[in-house]
Amino acid sequence: RVCLNKVCTKTEILLVGFLIAAYIFHETAVKGKSCTSKAKLHGKTVIVTGSNTGIGKTTAIELAKRGARVILACRSKQRGEAALQDVKRESGSNQVVFMQLDLASLKSVRSFAENFLKTEPRLDILINNAGLFIFGRTEDGFGMTFGVNHLGHFLLTNLLLDRLKECGPSRVVNVSSGAHNWGTVDFDCLNTHKDLRIGTSFVAGQRVYADSKLCNVLFTYELAKRLKGTKVTCYSLHPGVIKTDIIRNTSPIFQLIALNVLRFFMKTPLQGSQTTLHCALQEGIEHLSGRHFSNCTAREVLAKAKDPVTAKKLWEISERFCDL
């Protein structure tokens, strides 16, 4: 019971035990599986939204290493252009392009899609990676978290579907979260307030994030049904708890707690990108279109995450919001 040349207290022993247990848990359960696909992507084009940071940026680097032409679709011109240089340098590829996309503006989404379709002849993989949780309203008056995490990606995907079909076999990958298990979709609230729920408390913010992640899973489920008979498949996924700057818009106190308490259970961006890469690249998963993945494995979801009535209703209200 000697610790740093002195007798340990019970508290210190418990703390050391916790640290050892956390390390073992991180090395086994947290790190998770890796994408095993050896696929090369020369001649293929991929869009990754939110690719200036975190797992989006790492995903872009890994895809560029495999020979893909990678489009970094990011809101901030300054951060996007900085990421462009990083991705080129770290991947060793010059086939990387930055194109500005603000998912909080449906006008920007349409402009991005129009520009992309005019300048790029192919689209083989669309990775809807961008995500946030923040209060406020989008340019079009929708709740910010709902607008960016779901609605912007819904419109983007629909505007690019024809190109994906032309270039099949192709894939759509929607980065969701395990938080979708705690989400709901309140259609009355959507119709009345153009948001998934009202309230500005910390708890409300966490819950609307979970709601938006449920929308990602339901969108994928319904999209797969509508893509039957085409060569386009789609998947949603939980990347794990990642050490990224997604919490940059939360309070300083929450950031301090999250980064110090949860750091033992967080994946690095490279570890967190593995399930995205699996869904984008793994051979032989086409029959799993519409399914939800975690740790590079297809998982069962709760009934509410694959309810056909809810999924169809969400699609229809999203079409109406986007004027499709």
C-alpha positions as CSV (number, residue, x, y, z in Angstrom):
1,R,0.0,0.0,0.0
2,V,2.8,2.4,-0.8
3,C,2.1,5.1,-3.3
4,L,4.7,7.8,-4.2
5,N,6.7,6.9,-1.1
6,K,3.8,7.4,1.4
7,V,1.0,5.4,2.6
8,C,-2.1,5.6,0.4
9,T,-5.4,6.7,1.7
10,K,-8.5,4.7,0.7
11,T,-9.5,7.6,-1.5
12,E,-6.2,7.4,-3.4
13,I,-6.5,3.7,-3.8
14,L,-10.0,4.1,-5.2
15,L,-8.7,6.8,-7.5
16,V,-5.8,4.7,-8.8
17,G,-8.2,1.7,-9.2
18,F,-10.6,4.0,-11.2
19,L,-7.8,5.2,-13.5
20,I,-6.6,1.6,-14.1
21,A,-10.1,0.4,-14.8
22,A,-10.7,3.5,-17.1
23,Y,-7.5,2.7,-19.0
24,I,-8.5,-0.9,-19.5
25,F,-12.0,0.1,-20.6
26,H,-10.6,2.6,-23.1
27,E,-8.1,0.1,-24.5
28,T,-10.8,-2.6,-25.0
29,A,-14.3,-1.2,-25.3
30,V,-13.7,2.4,-26.2
31,K,-11.2,2.1,-29.0
32,G,-13.5,-0.3,-30.8
33,K,-13.0,-2.0,-34.1
34,S,-11.3,-0.6,-37.2
35,C,-12.5,-0.5,-40.8
36,T,-10.9,-3.5,-42.5
37,S,-11.8,-2.6,-46.1
38,K,-8.8,-2.3,-48.4
39,A,-10.8,-0.5,-51.1
40,K,-9.0,2.0,-53.3
41,L,-11.0,5.0,-54.5
42,H,-9.1,6.3,-57.5
43,G,-11.6,7.9,-59.9
44,K,-14.2,8.2,-57.1
45,T,-15.6,11.4,-55.6
46,V,-16.7,11.9,-52.0
47,I,-18.4,14.7,-50.2
48,V,-17.8,15.0,-46.4
49,T,-19.8,17.7,-44.6
50,G,-18.2,19.3,-41.5
51,S,-14.8,18.1,-42.6
52,N,-12.7,21.0,-41.3
53,T,-12.4,19.4,-37.9
54,G,-12.9,16.3,-35.8
55,I,-13.9,12.9,-37.3
56,G,-15.0,14.7,-40.5
57,K,-11.5,15.9,-41.2
58,T,-10.0,12.6,-40.3
59,T,-12.5,10.8,-42.5
60,A,-11.5,13.1,-45.4
61,I,-7.8,12.4,-44.8
62,E,-8.3,8.7,-44.8
63,L,-10.4,8.8,-48.0
64,A,-7.9,11.0,-49.8
65,K,-5.2,8.5,-48.8
66,R,-7.1,5.9,-50.7
67,G,-7.1,8.0,-53.9
68,A,-10.6,9.6,-53.7
69,R,-11.3,13.1,-54.9
70,V,-12.6,14.6,-51.6
71,I,-14.9,17.6,-51.4
72,L,-14.6,19.4,-48.0
73,A,-18.1,20.9,-47.5
74,C,-17.7,23.4,-44.6
75,R,-19.4,26.6,-43.4
76,S,-16.4,28.7,-42.5
77,K,-14.3,29.7,-45.5
78,Q,-11.3,30.4,-43.2
79,R,-11.4,27.1,-41.4
80,G,-12.3,25.2,-44.5
81,E,-9.3,26.5,-46.4
82,A,-7.0,25.8,-43.5
83,A,-8.4,22.3,-43.3
84,L,-7.8,21.9,-47.1
85,Q,-4.1,22.5,-46.6
86,D,-4.0,20.0,-43.7
87,V,-5.9,17.3,-45.5
88,K,-3.6,17.7,-48.6
89,R,-0.5,17.6,-46.5
90,E,-1.5,14.6,-44.3
91,S,-3.0,12.5,-47.1
92,G,-0.3,13.4,-49.7
93,S,-3.1,14.0,-52.2
94,N,-3.9,17.1,-54.3
95,Q,-7.3,15.7,-55.2
96,V,-9.0,17.7,-52.3
97,V,-11.3,20.6,-52.8
98,F,-13.0,23.0,-50.4
99,M,-16.5,24.1,-51.3
100,Q,-18.5,26.4,-48.9
101,L,-21.7,24.9,-47.4
102,D,-23.8,26.4,-44.6
103,L,-26.3,23.8,-43.5
104,A,-28.1,26.5,-41.5
105,S,-29.2,28.1,-44.8
106,L,-31.3,26.2,-47.3
107,K,-30.2,28.8,-49.9
108,S,-26.6,27.9,-49.2
109,V,-27.4,24.2,-49.5
110,R,-29.0,24.7,-52.9
111,S,-26.1,26.9,-54.1
112,F,-23.6,24.2,-53.0
113,A,-25.5,21.5,-54.8
114,E,-25.8,23.6,-58.0
115,N,-22.1,24.5,-58.0
116,F,-21.1,20.9,-57.3
117,L,-23.3,19.4,-60.1
118,K,-21.9,22.0,-62.5
119,T,-18.3,21.4,-61.7
120,E,-18.0,17.7,-60.6
121,P,-19.0,14.9,-63.0
122,R,-19.2,12.2,-60.3
123,L,-20.5,11.5,-56.8
124,D,-19.8,8.1,-55.4
125,I,-20.1,8.7,-51.6
126,L,-22.0,11.4,-49.7
127,I,-21.0,11.5,-46.0
128,N,-23.4,13.7,-44.0
129,N,-21.1,14.2,-41.0
130,A,-21.6,17.8,-39.8
131,G,-23.4,18.1,-36.5
132,L,-23.8,20.5,-33.5
133,F,-25.9,21.3,-30.6
134,I,-26.6,24.9,-30.1
135,F,-29.6,27.2,-29.5
136,G,-30.8,29.8,-31.9
137,R,-32.5,29.8,-35.3
138,T,-31.3,29.1,-38.9
139,E,-31.6,31.6,-41.7
140,D,-34.9,30.0,-42.6
141,G,-36.3,30.2,-39.0
142,F,-35.8,26.6,-38.0
143,G,-34.3,25.5,-34.7
144,M,-30.5,25.5,-35.3
145,T,-29.8,21.9,-34.1
146,F,-32.7,20.5,-36.1
147,G,-31.9,22.7,-39.1
148,V,-28.2,21.7,-39.3
149,N,-28.2,18.1,-38.1
150,H,-31.3,17.0,-40.1
151,L,-32.9,19.4,-42.4
152,G,-29.9,20.8,-44.2
153,H,-28.6,17.2,-44.8
154,F,-32.0,16.1,-45.9
155,L,-32.1,18.8,-48.6
156,L,-28.5,18.2,-49.7
157,T,-29.0,14.5,-50.1
158,N,-32.2,14.9,-52.2
159,L,-30.5,17.5,-54.4
160,L,-27.6,15.1,-55.1
161,L,-29.6,11.8,-55.4
162,D,-29.7,11.8,-59.2
163,R,-26.0,12.1,-59.5
164,L,-25.5,9.3,-56.9
165,K,-27.8,7.1,-58.9
166,E,-26.0,7.9,-62.2
167,C,-22.7,6.8,-60.5
168,G,-23.9,3.7,-58.7
169,P,-23.0,1.7,-56.9
170,S,-22.9,4.6,-54.5
171,R,-23.6,5.3,-50.8
172,V,-25.0,7.8,-48.4
173,V,-23.6,7.8,-44.9
174,N,-25.4,9.6,-42.1
175,V,-23.4,10.2,-38.9
176,S,-25.9,10.0,-36.1
177,S,-25.3,9.2,-32.4
178,G,-26.2,6.7,-29.7
179,A,-28.1,9.7,-28.2
180,H,-30.9,8.9,-30.8
181,N,-32.1,6.3,-28.2
182,W,-33.3,9.2,-26.0
183,G,-34.8,11.2,-28.8
184,T,-38.4,11.8,-29.9
185,V,-40.0,13.6,-32.9
186,D,-42.8,15.9,-31.8
187,F,-44.6,16.8,-35.1
188,D,-46.9,19.3,-33.3
189,C,-43.9,21.2,-32.1
190,L,-42.3,21.0,-35.6
191,N,-45.4,22.4,-37.2
192,T,-46.0,25.1,-34.6
193,H,-42.4,26.2,-33.7
194,K,-40.3,24.8,-36.6
195,D,-38.2,23.0,-34.0
196,L,-38.2,19.6,-32.3
197,R,-38.9,21.0,-28.8
198,I,-39.0,24.4,-27.0
199,G,-36.9,25.6,-24.1
200,T,-33.4,27.0,-23.6
201,S,-32.2,25.0,-20.6
202,F,-29.1,22.8,-20.7
203,V,-31.3,19.7,-20.5
204,A,-33.5,21.0,-23.3
205,G,-30.4,21.5,-25.5
206,Q,-29.2,17.9,-24.8
207,R,-32.7,16.5,-25.6
208,V,-33.1,18.4,-28.9
209,Y,-29.7,17.1,-29.9
210,A,-30.9,13.5,-29.2
211,D,-34.1,14.3,-31.2
212,S,-32.1,15.5,-34.2
213,K,-30.0,12.3,-34.1
214,L,-33.2,10.2,-34.1
215,C,-34.2,12.1,-37.2
216,N,-30.9,11.0,-38.8
217,V,-31.7,7.3,-38.2
218,L,-35.3,7.7,-39.3
219,F,-34.2,9.6,-42.5
220,T,-31.8,6.8,-43.3
221,Y,-34.5,4.1,-42.8
222,E,-37.0,5.9,-45.1
223,L,-34.3,6.8,-47.6
224,A,-33.4,3.1,-48.0
225,K,-37.0,2.2,-48.8
226,R,-37.1,4.9,-51.5
227,L,-33.8,3.8,-53.0
228,K,-34.9,0.2,-53.5
229,G,-34.2,-0.9,-57.1
230,T,-31.4,1.6,-57.5
231,K,-27.7,1.1,-56.9
232,V,-27.6,3.6,-54.0
233,T,-27.4,2.3,-50.5
234,C,-27.5,4.3,-47.2
235,Y,-26.4,3.8,-43.6
236,S,-26.6,5.6,-40.3
237,L,-24.1,5.2,-37.5
238,H,-22.9,6.0,-34.0
239,P,-19.3,7.0,-34.1
240,G,-18.7,6.7,-30.3
241,V,-17.9,9.5,-27.8
242,I,-15.3,11.5,-29.6
243,K,-12.8,14.0,-28.3
244,T,-13.6,16.8,-30.8
245,D,-14.8,20.4,-30.6
246,I,-18.5,19.6,-31.1
247,I,-19.1,21.0,-27.6
248,R,-17.5,24.3,-28.4
249,N,-20.8,26.1,-28.3
250,T,-21.7,24.8,-24.8
251,S,-21.0,26.6,-21.5
252,P,-17.4,26.7,-20.2
253,I,-18.4,24.8,-17.1
254,F,-19.9,21.9,-19.2
255,Q,-16.8,21.8,-21.4
256,L,-14.6,21.6,-18.3
257,I,-16.6,18.7,-16.9
258,A,-17.0,16.9,-20.1
259,L,-13.3,17.0,-21.1
260,N,-12.1,16.0,-17.7
261,V,-14.7,13.4,-16.6
262,L,-15.4,11.9,-20.0
263,R,-11.9,11.9,-21.4
264,F,-11.3,8.3,-20.3
265,F,-14.2,7.2,-22.4
266,M,-13.5,9.2,-25.5
267,K,-12.2,8.0,-28.8
268,T,-9.7,10.0,-30.8
269,P,-11.0,11.3,-34.2
270,L,-9.2,8.5,-36.0
271,Q,-10.8,5.9,-33.8
272,G,-14.1,7.7,-34.1
273,S,-13.9,7.7,-37.9
274,Q,-13.7,4.0,-38.3
275,T,-17.5,3.2,-38.4
276,T,-18.0,6.0,-41.0
277,L,-15.2,4.5,-43.1
278,H,-16.8,1.0,-42.7
279,C,-20.2,2.2,-43.9
280,A,-18.6,4.1,-46.8
281,L,-16.2,1.4,-48.0
282,Q,-16.9,-2.1,-46.6
283,E,-17.7,-4.6,-49.3
284,G,-20.8,-6.8,-49.0
285,I,-23.0,-4.6,-46.7
286,E,-25.4,-3.5,-49.5
287,H,-28.1,-5.8,-48.2
288,L,-27.9,-3.8,-44.9
289,S,-29.0,-0.6,-46.5
290,G,-31.1,1.5,-44.1
291,R,-29.5,-0.1,-41.0
292,H,-27.7,1.6,-38.1
293,F,-24.1,0.8,-37.3
294,S,-21.9,1.1,-34.3
295,N,-18.4,-0.1,-33.8
296,C,-18.3,-1.2,-37.5
297,T,-21.2,-3.6,-36.9
298,A,-24.9,-3.4,-37.8
299,R,-27.0,-2.9,-34.7
300,E,-30.7,-3.3,-33.8
301,V,-32.4,-0.1,-33.0
302,L,-35.5,0.7,-30.8
303,A,-38.9,0.4,-32.4
304,K,-39.2,4.2,-32.6
305,A,-36.1,4.5,-34.7
306,K,-37.5,2.2,-37.4
307,D,-41.2,3.1,-37.2
308,P,-42.4,3.4,-40.8
309,V,-45.2,5.8,-40.0
310,T,-42.9,8.2,-38.1
311,A,-40.2,7.9,-40.8
312,K,-42.6,8.7,-43.6
313,K,-44.1,11.6,-41.7
314,L,-40.7,13.0,-41.0
315,W,-39.8,12.7,-44.7
316,E,-43.0,14.5,-45.8
317,I,-42.7,17.4,-43.3
318,S,-39.0,17.8,-44.3
319,E,-40.0,17.9,-48.0
320,R,-42.5,20.7,-47.1
321,F,-40.0,22.6,-45.1
322,C,-37.5,22.4,-47.9
323,D,-40.0,23.2,-50.7
324,L,-39.2,20.0,-52.5
